[in-house]
């Protein structure tokens, strides 16, 4: 006996209506294979199918006995190559009516060769995968990548990131080749980090002089983070947006890192950090604070807010409250 695979939604409601006139039809679709369930759903999704039954009795009889090609021909007139197989990889739950019409349109169009190439390679064909394909540019139509991306938003982020990296000087053709081998979100994350650390940063707000070395390449930001064992690499996106800037400063004997942050229309000193974020040499801080002040860059001034319950810990231990308002 074929096992029953429950489902719900508009297809179930329509099948119950047909079952009233052709008893046993609901049981037929409940026991149907995944492919047949979606084939029937595809027919029912078409407002004006090529062949229309005179009654639900006739419709139930036809959908119960007809072959898959016959049902799809009755719905659309013709079915593109691979359409049945794509329906068979849809999962046990039927999708909204538009999905079936859109999938048929995609696979029938001659203007989208990459879509027709990628769809047969997808492990699962559902509305989310179709939206991801639609969002990704044609040169990123790789089946493993489409399956790796968890949502349309992830596809938009990747599309935007590749464009930004290319605009910043990264070779798009090489990036595309790299993404062709990605099979999961971890691979997408590794791609983003690897390529983001290969481009230049925006202009540093202060010119370099002896003892003051601005970080102007993302690769140098990574190296500096490793050298000083700090979290500067986590400010990569801020740095690329021109909201953070780093420099290595020295007094001839020891080095430290200074972090500059952009507040509204001017730059401020966030802080100085020695190795492992330890307090830096006081004379070094004084020297380079004066230097930065000569370029109109001064320390951030925060408004003291006593309403935060753990404000005392924040102020004593130096934890950052990013919601604190900066004094103008």
Secondary structure in CASP SS format (residue, H / E / C, confidence):
PFRMAT SS
TARGET T0000
AUTHOR 0000-0000-0000
METHOD secondary structure of the structure
MODEL  1
X C 1.00
X C 1.00
X C 1.00
X C 1.00
X C 1.00
X C 1.00
X C 1.00
X C 1.00
X C 1.00
X H 1.00
X H 1.00
X H 1.00
X H 1.00
X H 1.00
X H 1.00
X H 1.00
X H 1.00
X H 1.00
X H 1.00
X C 1.00
X C 1.00
X C 1.00
X C 1.00
X C 1.00
X H 1.00
X H 1.00
X H 1.00
X H 1.00
X H 1.00
X H 1.00
X C 1.00
X C 1.00
X C 1.00
X H 1.00
X H 1.00
X H 1.00
X H 1.00
X H 1.00
X H 1.00
X H 1.00
X H 1.00
X H 1.00
X H 1.00
X H 1.00
X H 1.00
X C 1.00
X C 1.00
X C 1.00
X C 1.00
X C 1.00
X C 1.00
X C 1.00
X C 1.00
X C 1.00
X C 1.00
X H 1.00
X H 1.00
X H 1.00
X H 1.00
X H 1.00
X H 1.00
X H 1.00
X H 1.00
X H 1.00
X H 1.00
X C 1.00
X C 1.00
X H 1.00
X H 1.00
X H 1.00
X H 1.00
X H 1.00
X H 1.00
X H 1.00
X H 1.00
X H 1.00
X C 1.00
X C 1.00
X C 1.00
X C 1.00
X C 1.00
X C 1.00
X H 1.00
X H 1.00
X H 1.00
X H 1.00
X H 1.00
X H 1.00
X C 1.00
X C 1.00
X C 1.00
X C 1.00
X C 1.00
X C 1.00
X C 1.00
X C 1.00
X H 1.00
X H 1.00
X H 1.00
X H 1.00
X H 1.00
X H 1.00
X H 1.00
X H 1.00
X H 1.00
X H 1.00
X H 1.00
X H 1.00
X C 1.00
X C 1.00
X C 1.00
X C 1.00
X H 1.00
X H 1.00
X H 1.00
X H 1.00
X H 1.00
X H 1.00
X H 1.00
X C 1.00
X C 1.00
X C 1.00
X C 1.00
X C 1.00
X C 1.00
X C 1.00
X H 1.00
X H 1.00
X H 1.00
X H 1.00
X H 1.00
X H 1.00
X H 1.00
X H 1.00
X H 1.00
X C 1.00
X C 1.00
X H 1.00
X H 1.00
X H 1.00
X C 1.00
X C 1.00
X H 1.00
X H 1.00
X H 1.00
X H 1.00
X H 1.00
X H 1.00
X C 1.00
X C 1.00
X C 1.00
X H 1.00
X H 1.00
X H 1.00
X H 1.00
X H 1.00
X H 1.00
X H 1.00
X H 1.00
X H 1.00
X H 1.00
X H 1.00
X H 1.00
X H 1.00
X H 1.00
X H 1.00
X H 1.00
X C 1.00
X C 1.00
X C 1.00
X C 1.00
X H 1.00
X H 1.00
X H 1.00
X H 1.00
X H 1.00
X H 1.00
X H 1.00
X H 1.00
X C 1.00
X C 1.00
X C 1.00
X C 1.00
X C 1.00
X H 1.00
X H 1.00
X H 1.00
X H 1.00
X H 1.00
X H 1.00
X H 1.00
X H 1.00
X H 1.00
X H 1.00
X H 1.00
X H 1.00
X C 1.00
X C 1.00
X C 1.00
X E 1.00
X C 1.00
X C 1.00
X C 1.00
X C 1.00
X C 1.00
X C 1.00
X C 1.00
X C 1.00
X E 1.00
X C 1.00
X C 1.00
X E 1.00
X E 1.00
X E 1.00
X C 1.00
X C 1.00
X E 1.00
X H 1.00
X H 1.00
X H 1.00
X H 1.00
X H 1.00
X H 1.00
X H 1.00
X H 1.00
X H 1.00
X H 1.00
X H 1.00
X C 1.00
X C 1.00
X C 1.00
X H 1.00
X H 1.00
X H 1.00
X H 1.00
X H 1.00
X H 1.00
X H 1.00
X H 1.00
X H 1.00
X C 1.00
X C 1.00
X C 1.00
X E 1.00
X E 1.00
X E 1.00
X E 1.00
X E 1.00
X E 1.00
X E 1.00
X C 1.00
X C 1.00
X C 1.00
X C 1.00
X E 1.00
X E 1.00
X E 1.00
X E 1.00
X E 1.00
X E 1.00
X E 1.00
X E 1.00
X E 1.00
X C 1.00
X C 1.00
X E 1.00
X E 1.00
X E 1.00
X E 1.00
X E 1.00
X E 1.00
X E 1.00
X E 1.00
X C 1.00
X H 1.00
X H 1.00
X H 1.00
X C 1.00
X C 1.00
X C 1.00
X C 1.00
X H 1.00
X H 1.00
X H 1.00
X H 1.00
X H 1.00
X H 1.00
X H 1.00
X H 1.00
X H 1.00
X H 1.00
X H 1.00
X H 1.00
X C 1.00
X C 1.00
X C 1.00
X C 1.00
X E 1.00
X E 1.00
X C 1.00
X C 1.00
X E 1.00
X C 1.00
X C 1.00
X C 1.00
X C 1.00
X C 1.00
X C 1.00
X C 1.00
X C 1.00
X H 1.00
X H 1.00
X H 1.00
X H 1.00
X H 1.00
X H 1.00
X H 1.00
X C 1.00
X C 1.00
X C 1.00
X C 1.00
X C 1.00
X C 1.00
X C 1.00
X C 1.00
X E 1.00
X C 1.00
X C 1.00
END
